[in-house]
């Protein structure tokens, strides 16, 4: 009787699959994301997909949850570094100019998540958690109403800046933040 080959251990396979799923979504969108494409991108056997995830919905939810968590963590880190009102104001400007949608990949992933959230409550929970974390980070420096306004401004300006065909004016961002913080 021939001895069985030892099992290959791959303790980080599940995380690799989730990361690869985000890359595939960024490349072909949610509609083009399949188990086969994700498995190929993660360099795992196709059977790993059903072993680790009950279906594509579970994989998408986990991937988007990871993405939203990463963005919210970066957002909070930027604001947590501020030790004065002026530094907090500058942090908000830097979030808009440098952090949120810092890459085309992040822009696509965000909009793919927003589209799912607009149609399906289980994805809306991900965006609501993300928004709550963003507002909580802002509320460490600003009152709740101002934090909500800033959060909306950050989302809106980053979308406009990312999709505008002309080079956005950084001074406009500084002025918009100032108008909210110093009416």
N, CA, C and O atoms as a DFTB+ gen file, in Angstrom:
732 C
 N C O
     1  1       0.837      -1.186       0.000
     2  2       0.000       0.000       0.000
     3  2       0.881       1.249       0.000
     4  3       1.837       1.352       0.769
     5  1       0.547       2.178      -0.863
     6  2       1.344       3.385      -1.006
     7  2       0.953       4.396       0.072
     8  3      -0.225       4.605       0.364
     9  1       1.983       5.015       0.651
    10  2       1.733       6.015       1.693
    11  2       1.119       7.262       1.070
    12  3       1.479       7.675      -0.032
    13  1       0.184       7.848       1.807
    14  2      -0.437       9.081       1.327
    15  2       0.538      10.239       1.445
    16  3       1.338      10.314       2.377
    17  1       0.450      11.125       0.491
    18  2       1.285      12.324       0.549
    19  2       0.795      13.182       1.703
    20  3      -0.408      13.271       1.948
    21  1       1.718      13.811       2.410
    22  2       1.279      14.658       3.520
    23  2       0.422      15.818       3.001
    24  3       0.637      16.333       1.904
    25  1      -0.539      16.203       3.812
    26  2      -1.403      17.329       3.435
    27  2      -0.600      18.617       3.422
    28  3       0.229      18.868       4.296
    29  1      -0.859      19.399       2.441
    30  2      -0.205      20.697       2.353
    31  2      -0.911      21.644       3.317
    32  3      -2.130      21.807       3.255
    33  1      -0.156      22.254       4.191
    34  2      -0.774      23.205       5.104
    35  2      -0.697      24.591       4.502
    36  3       0.322      24.989       3.938
    37  1      -1.769      25.302       4.630
    38  2      -1.866      26.637       4.071
    39  2      -2.757      27.447       5.011
    40  3      -3.910      27.732       4.689
    41  1      -2.213      27.818       6.181
    42  2      -3.053      28.440       7.203
    43  2      -3.630      29.801       6.819
    44  3      -4.575      30.267       7.456
    45  1      -3.088      30.439       5.802
    46  2      -3.568      31.776       5.425
    47  2      -4.358      31.758       4.115
    48  3      -4.583      32.803       3.503
    49  1      -4.770      30.579       3.698
    50  2      -5.481      30.442       2.421
    51  2      -6.762      31.273       2.400
    52  3      -7.028      31.982       1.429
    53  1      -7.537      31.189       3.446
    54  2      -8.819      31.913       3.492
    55  2      -8.595      33.420       3.316
    56  3      -9.318      34.067       2.558
    57  1      -7.610      33.974       4.004
    58  2      -7.308      35.403       3.897
    59  2      -6.829      35.749       2.492
    60  3      -7.178      36.804       1.963
    61  1      -6.033      34.870       1.882
    62  2      -5.566      35.095       0.512
    63  2      -6.737      35.127      -0.468
    64  3      -6.769      35.931      -1.399
    65  1      -7.685      34.243      -0.236
    66  2      -8.862      34.209      -1.106
    67  2      -9.657      35.510      -0.978
    68  3     -10.106      36.061      -1.983
    69  1      -9.832      36.000       0.240
    70  2     -10.563      37.249       0.455
    71  2      -9.832      38.410      -0.221
    72  3     -10.458      39.225      -0.899
    73  1      -8.523      38.488      -0.042
    74  2      -7.734      39.546      -0.701
    75  2      -7.837      39.443      -2.224
    76  3      -7.998      40.449      -2.915
    77  1      -7.744      38.228      -2.729
    78  2      -7.839      38.021      -4.179
    79  2      -9.226      38.409      -4.685
    80  3      -9.357      38.939      -5.788
    81  1     -10.245      38.151      -3.898
    82  2     -11.607      38.529      -4.290
    83  2     -11.692      40.034      -4.502
    84  3     -12.301      40.485      -5.472
    85  1     -11.092      40.816      -3.612
    86  2     -11.096      42.271      -3.782
    87  2     -10.379      42.677      -5.064
    88  3     -10.830      43.576      -5.774
    89  1      -9.267      42.017      -5.359
    90  2      -8.540      42.323      -6.599
    91  2      -9.386      42.005      -7.832
    92  3      -9.402      42.764      -8.801
    93  1     -10.085      40.877      -7.780
    94  2     -10.927      40.490      -8.917
    95  2     -12.080      41.478      -9.080
    96  3     -12.395      41.882     -10.199
    97  1     -12.712      41.870      -7.968
    98  2     -13.794      42.849      -8.050
    99  2     -13.286      44.151      -8.658
   100  3     -13.945      44.741      -9.515
   101  1     -12.120      44.594      -8.216
   102  2     -11.545      45.833      -8.746
   103  2     -11.264      45.714     -10.242
   104  3     -11.331      46.703     -10.972
   105  1     -10.953      44.517     -10.686
   106  2     -10.608      44.300     -12.089
   107  2     -11.840      44.125     -12.982
   108  3     -11.910      44.718     -14.058
   109  1     -12.817      43.311     -12.541
   110  2     -13.941      42.965     -13.418
   111  2     -15.310      43.291     -12.827
   112  3     -16.331      43.019     -13.458
   113  1     -15.348      43.864     -11.638
   114  2     -16.619      44.192     -10.997
   115  2     -17.240      42.993     -10.311
   116  3     -16.824      41.852     -10.513
   117  1     -18.243      43.273      -9.498
   118  2     -18.920      42.197      -8.774
   119  2     -19.550      41.210      -9.748
   120  3     -19.469      39.997      -9.549
   121  1     -20.180      41.731     -10.807
   122  2     -20.850      40.845     -11.765
   123  2     -19.885      39.878     -12.451
   124  3     -20.279      38.770     -12.814
   125  1     -18.647      40.278     -12.628
   126  2     -17.672      39.409     -13.276
   127  2     -16.886      38.532     -12.316
   128  3     -16.059      37.726     -12.742
   129  1     -17.139      38.685     -11.036
   130  2     -16.403      37.924     -10.030
   131  2     -17.015      36.532      -9.884
   132  3     -18.195      36.383      -9.568
   133  1     -16.186      35.523     -10.119
   134  2     -16.624      34.128     -10.007
   135  2     -15.667      33.372      -9.098
   136  3     -14.547      33.812      -8.837
   137  1     -16.138      32.221      -8.623
   138  2     -15.269      31.368      -7.815
   139  2     -13.999      31.024      -8.589
   140  3     -12.900      31.048      -8.035
   141  1     -14.156      30.709      -9.847
   142  2     -13.008      30.311     -10.677
   143  2     -11.983      31.447     -10.791
   144  3     -10.782      31.210     -10.659
   145  1     -12.444      32.662     -11.032
   146  2     -11.520      33.805     -11.147
   147  2     -10.818      34.084      -9.820
   148  3      -9.615      34.346      -9.791
   149  1     -11.563      34.026      -8.740
   150  2     -10.967      34.298      -7.427
   151  2      -9.958      33.206      -7.078
   152  3      -8.866      33.508      -6.598
   153  1     -10.305      31.954      -7.311
   154  2      -9.378      30.851      -7.018
   155  2      -8.092      31.006      -7.823
   156  3      -7.000      30.800      -7.292
   157  1      -8.211      31.362      -9.084
   158  2      -7.019      31.561      -9.922
   159  2      -6.181      32.725      -9.385
   160  3      -4.957      32.623      -9.304
   161  1      -6.836      33.825      -9.020
   162  2      -6.098      34.986      -8.511
   163  2      -5.422      34.684      -7.183
   164  3      -4.347      35.215      -6.900
   165  1      -6.038      33.841      -6.369
   166  2      -5.470      33.481      -5.063
   167  2      -4.491      32.312      -5.167
   168  3      -3.810      31.980      -4.196
   169  1      -4.422      31.695      -6.338
   170  2      -3.577      30.526      -6.567
   171  2      -3.932      29.398      -5.593
   172  3      -3.073      28.835      -4.914
   173  1      -5.229      29.096      -5.554
   174  2      -5.722      27.987      -4.725
   175  2      -6.596      27.096      -5.591
   176  3      -7.120      27.541      -6.611
   177  1      -6.754      25.849      -5.196
   178  2      -7.664      24.973      -5.947
   179  2      -9.095      25.497      -5.880
   180  3      -9.506      26.079      -4.876
   181  1      -9.840      25.288      -6.944
   182  2     -11.216      25.745      -7.005
   183  2     -12.046      25.191      -5.844
   184  3     -12.943      25.874      -5.350
   185  1     -11.760      23.972      -5.408
   186  2     -12.485      23.366      -4.291
   187  2     -12.323      24.124      -2.987
   188  3     -13.158      23.999      -2.092
   189  1     -11.266      24.905      -2.867
   190  2     -11.060      25.709      -1.661
   191  2     -12.165      26.740      -1.463
   192  3     -12.474      27.138      -0.340
   193  1     -12.739      27.152      -2.559
   194  2     -13.766      28.185      -2.473
   195  2     -14.966      27.686      -1.677
   196  3     -15.446      28.371      -0.774
   197  1     -15.445      26.504      -2.010
   198  2     -16.616      25.988      -1.299
   199  2     -16.245      25.436       0.069
   200  3     -17.111      25.302       0.934
   201  1     -14.989      25.116       0.275
   202  2     -14.555      24.665       1.597
   203  2     -14.577      25.836       2.584
   204  3     -15.014      25.682       3.724
   205  1     -14.113      26.985       2.148
   206  2     -13.982      28.139       3.042
   207  2     -15.204      29.054       3.069
   208  3     -15.395      29.794       4.034
   209  1     -16.034      29.016       2.026
   210  2     -17.168      29.943       1.939
   211  2     -18.407      29.194       1.469
   212  3     -18.336      28.369       0.558
   213  1     -19.542      29.488       2.097
   214  2     -20.795      28.818       1.747
   215  2     -21.248      29.170       0.332
   216  3     -22.005      28.422      -0.286
   217  1     -20.792      30.290      -0.168
   218  2     -21.169      30.713      -1.517
   219  2     -20.535      32.052      -1.827
   220  3     -19.805      32.615      -1.011
   221  1     -20.818      32.551      -3.005
   222  2     -20.228      33.810      -3.446
   223  2     -20.666      34.967      -2.556
   224  3     -19.872      35.869      -2.287
   225  1     -21.912      34.958      -2.096
   226  2     -22.379      36.039      -1.222
   227  2     -21.550      36.134       0.051
   228  3     -21.182      37.229       0.475
   229  1     -21.259      34.998       0.657
   230  2     -20.449      35.034       1.878
   231  2     -19.056      35.590       1.580
   232  3     -18.530      36.391       2.353
   233  1     -18.470      35.179       0.484
   234  2     -17.146      35.680       0.104
   235  2     -17.190      37.183      -0.160
   236  3     -16.316      37.916       0.303
   237  1     -18.177      37.639      -0.884
   238  2     -18.296      39.073      -1.170
   239  2     -18.487      39.880       0.114
   240  3     -17.854      40.920       0.292
   241  1     -19.357      39.406       1.009
   242  2     -19.571      40.126       2.275
   243  2     -18.285      40.211       3.085
   244  3     -17.964      41.260       3.644
   245  1     -17.559      39.118       3.145
   246  2     -16.307      39.130       3.910
   247  2     -15.264      40.021       3.252
   248  3     -14.531      40.732       3.941
   249  1     -15.192      39.990       1.946
   250  2     -14.228      40.824       1.234
   251  2     -14.555      42.307       1.428
   252  3     -13.667      43.104       1.731
   253  1     -15.808      42.671       1.257
   254  2     -16.192      44.068       1.428
   255  2     -16.095      44.512       2.889
   256  3     -15.794      45.674       3.162
   257  1     -16.343      43.609       3.816
   258  2     -16.178      43.946       5.232
   259  2     -14.709      44.240       5.521
   260  3     -14.398      45.201       6.225
   261  1     -13.808      43.426       4.986
   262  2     -12.372      43.665       5.155
   263  2     -11.986      45.013       4.544
   264  3     -11.277      45.800       5.172
   265  1     -12.448      45.276       3.332
   266  2     -12.125      46.531       2.665
   267  2     -12.608      47.726       3.484
   268  3     -11.843      48.658       3.732
   269  1     -13.866      47.703       3.903
   270  2     -14.430      48.812       4.685
   271  2     -13.677      48.987       5.997
   272  3     -13.448      50.112       6.440
   273  1     -13.294      47.882       6.613
   274  2     -12.536      47.956       7.864
   275  2     -11.171      48.609       7.638
   276  3     -10.733      49.428       8.446
   277  1     -10.514      48.256       6.563
   278  2      -9.202      48.844       6.260
   279  2      -9.311      50.346       6.029
   280  3      -8.489      51.117       6.524
   281  1     -10.326      50.758       5.276
   282  2     -10.498      52.181       4.992
   283  2     -10.862      52.933       6.272
   284  3     -10.323      54.009       6.532
   285  1     -11.769      52.377       7.069
   286  2     -12.174      53.033       8.323
   287  2     -11.005      53.122       9.299
   288  3     -10.878      54.112      10.021
   289  1     -10.162      52.116       9.329
   290  2      -8.991      52.130      10.212
   291  2      -8.019      53.217       9.791
   292  3      -7.493      53.936      10.641
   293  1      -7.771      53.353       8.491
   294  2      -6.881      54.402       7.983
   295  2      -7.455      55.784       8.293
   296  3      -6.722      56.693       8.681
   297  1      -8.749      55.933       8.123
   298  2      -9.457      57.173       8.403
   299  2      -9.273      57.554       9.871
   300  3      -8.911      58.688      10.184
   301  1      -9.524      56.602      10.766
   302  2      -9.399      56.853      12.212
   303  2      -7.954      57.157      12.587
   304  3      -7.692      58.032      13.412
   305  1      -7.031      56.442      11.987
   306  2      -5.607      56.664      12.284
   307  2      -5.201      58.091      11.939
   308  3      -4.476      58.742      12.691
   309  1      -5.675      58.569      10.792
   310  2      -5.346      59.931      10.365
   311  2      -5.898      60.933      11.382
   312  3      -5.192      61.862      11.773
   313  1      -7.132      60.760      11.809
   314  2      -7.742      61.690      12.762
   315  2      -7.148      61.538      14.162
   316  3      -7.001      62.523      14.885
   317  1      -6.812      60.321      14.540
   318  2      -6.238      60.096      15.874
   319  2      -4.887      60.782      16.044
   320  3      -4.473      61.079      17.164
   321  1      -4.209      61.030      14.945
   322  2      -2.894      61.679      15.039
   323  2      -3.024      63.178      15.320
   324  3      -2.046      63.828      15.689
   325  1      -4.218      63.722      15.147
   326  2      -4.438      65.156      15.381
   327  2      -4.553      65.428      16.875
   328  3      -5.268      64.731      17.595
   329  1      -3.840      66.451      17.323
   330  2      -3.862      66.799      18.750
   331  2      -4.443      68.190      19.012
   332  3      -4.501      68.637      20.158
   333  1      -4.869      68.866      17.954
   334  2      -5.480      70.187      18.105
   335  2      -6.591      70.315      17.065
   336  3      -6.707      69.492      16.157
   337  1      -7.399      71.352      17.210
   338  2      -8.480      71.593      16.254
   339  2      -7.919      71.856      14.857
   340  3      -8.480      71.396      13.862
   341  1      -6.815      72.593      14.784
   342  2      -6.198      72.886      13.482
   343  2      -5.669      71.603      12.835
   344  3      -5.812      71.405      11.628
   345  1      -5.058      70.736      13.646
   346  2      -4.559      69.462      13.102
   347  2      -5.705      68.562      12.658
   348  3      -5.584      67.845      11.665
   349  1      -6.820      68.595      13.390
   350  2      -7.988      67.798      12.997
   351  2      -8.552      68.312      11.672
   352  3      -8.943      67.521      10.813
   353  1      -8.594      69.623      11.509
   354  2      -9.054      70.211      10.248
   355  2      -8.141      69.764       9.107
   356  3      -8.616      69.372       8.041
   357  1      -6.841      69.826       9.335
   358  2      -5.875      69.402       8.307
   359  2      -6.013      67.905       8.022
   360  3      -5.850      67.473       6.881
   361  1      -6.312      67.114       9.053
   362  2      -6.498      65.674       8.857
   363  2      -7.685      65.402       7.937
   364  3      -7.623      64.516       7.084
   365  1      -8.767      66.164       8.109
   366  2      -9.938      66.004       7.241
   367  2      -9.555      66.331       5.795
   368  3      -9.923      65.601       4.874
   369  1      -8.832      67.403       5.600
   370  2      -8.380      67.767       4.254
   371  2      -7.499      66.654       3.679
   372  3      -7.651      66.282       2.516
   373  1      -6.590      66.129       4.481
   374  2      -5.697      65.064       4.003
   375  2      -6.453      63.780       3.671
   376  3      -6.094      63.067       2.734
   377  1      -7.494      63.490       4.439
   378  2      -8.322      62.318       4.129
   379  2      -8.914      62.471       2.727
   380  3      -8.902      61.530       1.933
   381  1      -9.426      63.656       2.436
   382  2     -10.040      63.902       1.125
   383  2      -8.982      63.884       0.016
   384  3      -9.180      63.263      -1.028
   385  1      -7.873      64.562       0.250
   386  2      -6.866      64.715      -0.806
   387  2      -5.999      63.476      -1.010
   388  3      -5.543      63.222      -2.125
   389  1      -5.764      62.699       0.052
   390  2      -4.750      61.640      -0.050
   391  2      -5.224      60.237       0.314
   392  3      -4.695      59.257      -0.211
   393  1      -6.211      60.123       1.203
   394  2      -6.527      58.797       1.728
   395  2      -7.700      58.124       1.022
   396  3      -7.541      57.072       0.403
   397  1      -8.867      58.733       1.117
   398  2     -10.071      58.114       0.568
   399  2      -9.962      58.054      -0.943
   400  3      -9.674      59.060      -1.592
   401  1     -10.190      56.885      -1.500
   402  2     -10.064      56.650      -2.942
   403  2      -8.673      57.028      -3.422
   404  3      -8.510      57.604      -4.498
   405  1      -7.671      56.697      -2.614
   406  2      -6.292      57.011      -2.964
   407  2      -5.830      56.319      -4.232
   408  3      -4.868      56.750      -4.869
   409  1      -6.520      55.240      -4.600
   410  2      -6.168      54.516      -5.823
   411  2      -7.439      54.263      -6.630
   412  3      -8.546      54.327      -6.096
   413  1      -7.273      53.981      -7.894
   414  2      -8.423      53.614      -8.725
   415  2      -9.085      52.354      -8.174
   416  3     -10.306      52.212      -8.236
   417  1      -8.279      51.445      -7.639
   418  2      -8.808      50.211      -7.047
   419  2      -9.775      50.542      -5.919
   420  3     -10.873      49.988      -5.858
   421  1      -9.373      51.442      -5.028
   422  2     -10.236      51.809      -3.903
   423  2     -11.522      52.463      -4.393
   424  3     -12.595      52.215      -3.843
   425  1     -11.420      53.289      -5.416
   426  2     -12.602      53.946      -5.973
   427  2     -13.582      52.899      -6.508
   428  3     -14.776      52.946      -6.209
   429  1     -13.077      51.973      -7.286
   430  2     -13.942      50.939      -7.867
   431  2     -14.556      50.085      -6.761
   432  3     -15.757      49.817      -6.782
   433  1     -13.749      49.659      -5.803
   434  2     -14.279      48.821      -4.725
   435  2     -15.357      49.548      -3.934
   436  3     -16.380      48.961      -3.583
   437  1     -15.129      50.810      -3.659
   438  2     -16.116      51.591      -2.911
   439  2     -17.428      51.678      -3.677
   440  3     -18.498      51.487      -3.100
   441  1     -17.355      51.960      -4.950
   442  2     -18.578      52.095      -5.732
   443  2     -19.275      50.760      -5.958
   444  3     -20.503      50.707      -6.024
   445  1     -18.517      49.701      -6.073
   446  2     -19.139      48.375      -6.172
   447  2     -19.888      48.054      -4.869
   448  3     -20.995      47.515      -4.897
   449  1     -19.274      48.388      -3.737
   450  2     -19.943      48.170      -2.447
   451  2     -21.182      49.052      -2.337
   452  3     -22.237      48.575      -1.920
   453  1     -21.076      50.318      -2.698
   454  2     -22.231      51.221      -2.632
   455  2     -23.393      50.692      -3.476
   456  3     -24.550      50.760      -3.059
   457  1     -23.085      50.171      -4.649
   458  2     -24.145      49.641      -5.520
   459  2     -24.833      48.454      -4.860
   460  3     -26.062      48.369      -4.860
   461  1     -24.057      47.544      -4.302
   462  2     -24.663      46.415      -3.594
   463  2     -25.477      46.891      -2.393
   464  3     -26.573      46.390      -2.141
   465  1     -24.942      47.852      -1.660
   466  2     -25.624      48.354      -0.464
   467  2     -26.936      49.048      -0.824
   468  3     -27.885      49.017      -0.041
   469  1     -26.998      49.660      -1.978
   470  2     -28.227      50.327      -2.399
   471  2     -29.335      49.322      -2.690
   472  3     -30.519      49.655      -2.637
   473  1     -28.940      48.092      -2.996
   474  2     -29.922      47.081      -3.396
   475  2     -30.157      45.994      -2.359
   476  3     -31.218      45.369      -2.337
   477  1     -29.163      45.768      -1.497
   478  2     -29.266      44.605      -0.605
   479  2     -28.903      44.984       0.825
   480  3     -27.797      45.458       1.087
   481  1     -29.836      44.774       1.748
   482  2     -29.629      45.190       3.145
   483  2     -28.387      44.601       3.810
   484  3     -27.762      45.265       4.637
   485  1     -28.021      43.380       3.468
   486  2     -26.851      42.777       4.116
   487  2     -25.555      43.510       3.770
   488  3     -24.593      43.458       4.536
   489  1     -25.524      44.180       2.643
   490  2     -24.356      44.986       2.279
   491  2     -24.488      46.401       2.846
   492  3     -23.488      47.062       3.129
   493  1     -25.730      46.855       3.006
   494  2     -25.961      48.162       3.611
   495  2     -25.424      48.170       5.050
   496  3     -24.953      49.200       5.532
   497  1     -25.494      47.049       5.715
   498  2     -24.950      46.944       7.067
   499  2     -23.452      47.241       7.073
   500  3     -22.945      47.879       7.997
   501  1     -22.755      46.783       6.054
   502  2     -21.313      47.041       5.948
   503  2     -21.062      48.540       5.806
   504  3     -20.194      49.093       6.482
   505  1     -21.821      49.198       4.927
   506  2     -21.603      50.633       4.728
   507  2     -22.034      51.426       5.954
   508  3     -21.404      52.429       6.291
   509  1     -23.091      50.999       6.620
   510  2     -23.538      51.703       7.830
   511  2     -22.492      51.592       8.941
   512  3     -22.240      52.560       9.658
   513  1     -21.898      50.437       9.079
   514  2     -20.832      50.257      10.067
   515  2     -19.641      51.136       9.727
   516  3     -19.057      51.765      10.609
   517  1     -19.284      51.182       8.462
   518  2     -18.182      52.019       7.987
   519  2     -18.473      53.486       8.294
   520  3     -17.609      54.184       8.825
   521  1     -19.685      53.968       7.966
   522  2     -20.041      55.365       8.231
   523  2     -20.033      55.663       9.731
   524  3     -19.590      56.731      10.152
   525  1     -20.518      54.730      10.525
   526  2     -20.535      54.943      11.977
   527  2     -19.116      55.067      12.515
   528  3     -18.850      55.900      13.381
   529  1     -18.214      54.252      12.012
   530  2     -16.814      54.344      12.449
   531  2     -16.186      55.662      12.017
   532  3     -15.429      56.271      12.773
   533  1     -16.498      56.100      10.804
   534  2     -15.967      57.378      10.326
   535  2     -16.474      58.523      11.187
   536  3     -15.701      59.389      11.599
   537  1     -17.767      58.527      11.457
   538  2     -18.327      59.597      12.287
   539  2     -17.774      59.548      13.707
   540  3     -17.529      60.594      14.309
   541  1     -17.576      58.361      14.244
   542  2     -17.002      58.250      15.601
   543  2     -15.600      58.845      15.627
   544  3     -15.228      59.524      16.585
   545  1     -14.830      58.596      14.589
   546  2     -13.477      59.169      14.525
   547  2     -13.549      60.691      14.431
   548  3     -12.766      61.394      15.068
   549  1     -14.479      61.190      13.645
   550  2     -14.655      62.639      13.530
   551  2     -15.151      63.241      14.840
   552  3     -14.747      64.344      15.209
   553  1     -16.026      62.522      15.545
   554  2     -16.594      63.039      16.792
   555  2     -15.575      63.131      17.924
   556  3     -15.864      63.733      18.957
   557  1     -14.424      62.564      17.756
   558  2     -13.360      62.748      18.756
   559  2     -12.830      64.188      18.709
   560  3     -12.154      64.642      19.633
   561  1     -13.148      64.894      17.619
   562  2     -12.686      66.274      17.441
   563  2     -13.810      67.277      17.235
   564  3     -13.641      68.466      17.505
   565  1     -14.963      66.802      16.755
   566  2     -16.051      67.706      16.378
   567  2     -17.367      67.211      16.960
   568  3     -17.516      66.025      17.254
   569  1     -18.325      68.127      17.126
   570  2     -19.638      67.733      17.641
   571  2     -20.327      66.815      16.619
   572  3     -19.951      66.817      15.447
   573  1     -21.334      66.026      17.046
   574  2     -21.961      65.046      16.148
   575  2     -22.537      65.629      14.855
   576  3     -22.409      65.007      13.801
   577  1     -23.164      66.801      14.910
   578  2     -23.720      67.394      13.688
   579  2     -22.617      67.774      12.709
   580  3     -22.725      67.527      11.508
   581  1     -21.574      68.369      13.226
   582  2     -20.437      68.742      12.376
   583  2     -19.764      67.495      11.813
   584  3     -19.362      67.472      10.650
   585  1     -19.644      66.461      12.637
   586  2     -19.041      65.207      12.175
   587  2     -19.841      64.614      11.018
   588  3     -19.263      64.125      10.048
   589  1     -21.155      64.657      11.117
   590  2     -22.009      64.126      10.048
   591  2     -21.830      64.942       8.760
   592  3     -21.732      64.374       7.673
   593  1     -21.789      66.262       8.886
   594  2     -21.564      67.123       7.716
   595  2     -20.200      66.848       7.083
   596  3     -20.081      66.741       5.863
   597  1     -19.183      66.736       7.920
   598  2     -17.837      66.454       7.398
   599  2     -17.783      65.097       6.707
   600  3     -17.155      64.955       5.658
   601  1     -18.437      64.105       7.293
   602  2     -18.447      62.770       6.696
   603  2     -19.077      62.814       5.309
   604  3     -18.556      62.219       4.366
   605  1     -20.200      63.520       5.186
   606  2     -20.855      63.653       3.880
   607  2     -19.976      64.428       2.900
   608  3     -19.892      64.080       1.722
   609  1     -19.326      65.477       3.393
   610  2     -18.425      66.252       2.540
   611  2     -17.263      65.387       2.044
   612  3     -16.905      65.426       0.867
   613  1     -16.687      64.618       2.948
   614  2     -15.569      63.746       2.571
   615  2     -16.000      62.793       1.463
   616  3     -15.316      62.670       0.447
   617  1     -17.135      62.119       1.655
   618  2     -17.624      61.184       0.636
   619  2     -17.881      61.901      -0.686
   620  3     -17.420      61.469      -1.743
   621  1     -18.625      63.000      -0.608
   622  2     -18.991      63.711      -1.834
   623  2     -17.806      64.278      -2.587
   624  3     -17.693      64.103      -3.801
   625  1     -16.921      64.957      -1.872
   626  2     -15.765      65.557      -2.555
   627  2     -14.826      64.505      -3.122
   628  3     -14.280      64.693      -4.209
   629  1     -14.630      63.409      -2.414
   630  2     -13.722      62.388      -2.950
   631  2     -14.311      61.758      -4.209
   632  3     -13.577      61.458      -5.152
   633  1     -15.622      61.557      -4.232
   634  2     -16.250      61.021      -5.443
   635  2     -16.105      62.016      -6.591
   636  3     -15.718      61.637      -7.696
   637  1     -16.409      63.275      -6.339
   638  2     -16.280      64.292      -7.395
   639  2     -14.835      64.398      -7.879
   640  3     -14.582      64.460      -9.082
   641  1     -13.909      64.417      -6.959
   642  2     -12.500      64.539      -7.342
   643  2     -12.033      63.326      -8.146
   644  3     -11.262      63.466      -9.095
   645  1     -12.495      62.148      -7.768
   646  2     -12.074      60.933      -8.462
   647  2     -12.655      60.844      -9.872
   648  3     -12.014      60.309     -10.776
   649  1     -13.858      61.363     -10.057
   650  2     -14.534      61.198     -11.342
   651  2     -14.479      62.428     -12.236
   652  3     -14.907      62.363     -13.389
   653  1     -13.969      63.535     -11.742
   654  2     -13.902      64.773     -12.522
   655  2     -12.889      64.622     -13.654
   656  3     -11.816      64.048     -13.468
   657  1     -13.238      65.140     -14.819
   658  2     -12.329      65.031     -15.967
   659  2     -11.227      66.078     -15.935
   660  3     -10.204      65.931     -16.604
   661  1     -11.437      67.141     -15.154
   662  2     -10.392      68.159     -15.023
   663  2      -9.660      67.962     -13.697
   664  3     -10.194      67.359     -12.766
   665  1      -8.465      68.462     -13.624
   666  2      -7.660      68.358     -12.402
   667  2      -8.370      69.113     -11.286
   668  3      -8.572      70.323     -11.389
   669  1      -8.754      68.407     -10.211
   670  2      -9.441      69.084      -9.105
   671  2      -8.523      70.073      -8.389
   672  3      -7.310      69.880      -8.305
   673  1      -9.127      71.113      -7.889
   674  2      -8.405      72.162      -7.183
   675  2      -8.339      71.827      -5.696
   676  3      -9.372      71.784      -5.027
   677  1      -7.146      71.591      -5.176
   678  2      -6.979      71.262      -3.759
   679  2      -7.467      72.388      -2.854
   680  3      -7.951      72.139      -1.750
   681  1      -7.337      73.629      -3.326
   682  2      -7.777      74.771      -2.513
   683  2      -9.283      74.732      -2.266
   684  3      -9.757      75.214      -1.237
   685  1     -10.027      74.166      -3.193
   686  2     -11.474      74.037      -3.012
   687  2     -11.791      73.128      -1.825
   688  3     -12.732      73.390      -1.075
   689  1     -11.021      72.077      -1.655
   690  2     -11.213      71.161      -0.524
   691  2     -10.952      71.894       0.784
   692  3     -11.740      71.795       1.725
   693  1      -9.863      72.619       0.842
   694  2      -9.526      73.377       2.051
   695  2     -10.646      74.358       2.374
   696  3     -11.051      74.480       3.530
   697  1     -11.147      75.056       1.361
   698  2     -12.223      76.040       1.560
   699  2     -13.515      75.359       2.014
   700  3     -14.200      75.878       2.894
   701  1     -13.859      74.218       1.438
   702  2     -15.086      73.521       1.824
   703  2     -15.032      73.071       3.282
   704  3     -16.013      73.216       4.012
   705  1     -13.906      72.533       3.705
   706  2     -13.751      72.100       5.102
   707  2     -13.845      73.308       6.017
   708  3     -14.515      73.249       7.048
   709  1     -13.191      74.394       5.659
   710  2     -13.245      75.611       6.479
   711  2     -14.665      76.156       6.612
   712  3     -15.057      76.620       7.682
   713  1     -15.432      76.100       5.529
   714  2     -16.806      76.621       5.576
   715  2     -17.665      75.825       6.557
   716  3     -18.562      76.385       7.187
   717  1     -17.406      74.561       6.687
   718  2     -18.159      73.755       7.658
   719  2     -17.664      74.004       9.065
   720  3     -18.459      74.102      10.000
   721  1     -16.354      74.107       9.222
   722  2     -15.784      74.243      10.570
   723  2     -15.776      75.672      11.089
   724  3     -15.755      75.891      12.300
   725  1     -15.792      76.646      10.185
   726  2     -15.777      78.053      10.593
   727  2     -16.821      78.836       9.824
   728  3     -16.480      79.682       8.997
   729  1     -18.089      78.564      10.087
   730  2     -19.151      79.221       9.304
   731  2     -19.185      80.723       9.514
   732  3     -20.020      81.410       8.925
